[in-house]
Amino acid sequence: MSRLKEKYEKEILSELQEELGTPNPMAVPRLEKIVVNIGVGEAIQNIKILDAAKQELSLITGQWPAVGRSRKSIAQFKLRKGNPIACYTTLRGKRMYEFMVRLVNIVLPRVRDFRGVSSRAFDGRGNYTLGLRDQLVFPEIDYTKVDQSRGMNITVVTSAKTDSEAYALLKKLGMPFGESS
């Protein structure tokens, strides 16, 4: 079992239950999954770019990504329905907790001019989405083998009903929220 999950069960669960005034410990918010997505629009012209993105995402997350395809055709972008334009992985269980620890303790502090993540990136249903501009902040990526810089979205899905509950959960899990955001 990962240390973060142990810490959640031993300390954070009871603290959150008290803080949120929840009588039932099963109703306390918890992490459900983390989705990491890389959009690769250039894959329309060159499919090899998607293969490189898949390789990097598998190094970052520890599991092989699925390919996301376009839902509809857009003539201005020369995009046809069904074209592969993204890759994503869904992390659950042990891998999810390990990724969360790496994200909070290693990756986010390596972001240039980092002053904390925005507390306004919640979706209204207790989920948090974070955008990274560059994949090089992950220590698994060898910068000599990177052909181009790719951004990614990381969505942390929680069982919280409101953004304030999710904020309290992520704050306890170590998410470094900025003061001015």
N, C-alpha and C positions, 0 to 999 in steps of 0.2 A: 504494500500500500504506500502511496506517495505521502511525503511529509505534509503537503498542503491539505490533503484529504483528512489526514489524521488530525491536523490542527483545526480544520473545520469541525470535525465531529467532537473533539474534546473541548475546544474553547469557543470558537466563533458561533456555533449553533446556539449555545446557551446565552451568549452575549446578545445575539440578534433577537432571540426569543424575548429576552427582557426588554431590549431597546424598542422593538416593534410592538410589544404587548400582545404577542401571539400565544394563546394558551396551549395549542397543540404543536409539539416540536416538528411534526410532519408538514405543517403549514409554513414553516420558516423557509425563505427563499434559498435555493441552491443552484449550483451550476448544472445545466443540462447538457450543453454541447458548445463547442467552439468551431465555427466555420471559417476557413481561410480561403480566400478567393483571389485569383489573379486574372484580370481581364486582359486579353491579348488580341486587340483589334487588328494588329498588323498580320495576324495569322491568315487573313483573307488573301493577301498576296503571297506570303511565304509560310507554309505549314511547319517548317523546321523551327520557327520561333516558338510555336506552341510546344514542341517537344522539349526545347530548352527550358521553358517555363515549368513544364510538368516535372522535369528532372530536379530543378531547384526547389519546387514546392515539396517534392518527396523528401529531399534532404532536410528541409526545414521542419516538416511535420512528422516524419518517420513512417508515413504510409503513402501508397500510390494514389495520386489524385484522379478524380473523374473529370471528363471533358464536358464543358457546358456549351450548348449549341444555341444559335440564335432562334428566337421564337417567331420572328416575322422578317420579311424582306424589306430592306430600305435601299432604294435605288441610289440616293445621294452618296451612300457609303459603299456602294457596290457589294451589298450584303444580301445573301439569299437565305431563305428560311432553311434551318438545319445546318448552316455552316458552323464549324467549331471556332469559338471566339473566346473561350475562357477555360480555366481549370480550377478545381476547388476540392478541398477535403473537409470532411466532417469528423472532428475529434470528439470522442466520448471516453468516459472511464479514466483509466490510468494515464493514457496518452494526453487526454484533455488537461488533467492536473499538472502533468510534467510540462506541457506547453505553456500553461498559465504561469508557472514558476519561472520558466526561461524568459517569457515575455516581460514579466514585471521586474525581474532582478538583473537580466543581462541585456535584453534587446532594447527596451525603452531608454535606459540610461545611455546607450550608445548613439541614440538619435541626436543629430547636430542641433544645437541651441534648444535643448529639451527643457521645458519649464513645467512639465506635467501635462496630462491629457485633458481634453475638454470635458467638462461635466454636462455639456449640452448635447452630447451625441447619443442620447437615449431615444428610443423610438416611440415611447408612450406606453409600451407594453412590458417594460422591464428588460429589454435587450439593449446591448451596447455595441456600437460599431466604431471601429478605430481604423483609420487609414494610414498606411506607411508609404512613403514615396519611393523607398529604395529597399531592395532585398539584401543589400550588403551589411545591414545592421545585425543580421543573424550570423553568429559565429560559424555556422555549418557551411556557409557559402564561401568558396575560394574566389577572391576578387580577380585573380589572374585568369580564371576560366569564364568570367561573365562577359557576354557579348554586348548586352545593353542593360540599362537600369530599368527595373520593373517595379511598379507600385503594387500594393495589395490591400485588400480589406480584411479585417479580422472582426468577426461578429461573435460576441459572447452572449449566448442565449441562457437566460436564467428562468427559474420558475416563479419569479417575482411578478406580482400583479401590477405594481406601479413602479415608476422610475425612481421614486425615493427609496423604496425597498431594495431595488437593484443597486442603487448608489451605495446604500449602507453595506450590502453584501460585498460589492467589489472593493470598497474602501477597506473592509476588514480583511479581504484576501490580498491586500497590498497594492492595489491599483493606484498609481501616483497621480491623483487628480490635481490640476493646477489651481492656484488660489484665485486668480482673476477670471477664470472661465465660468 
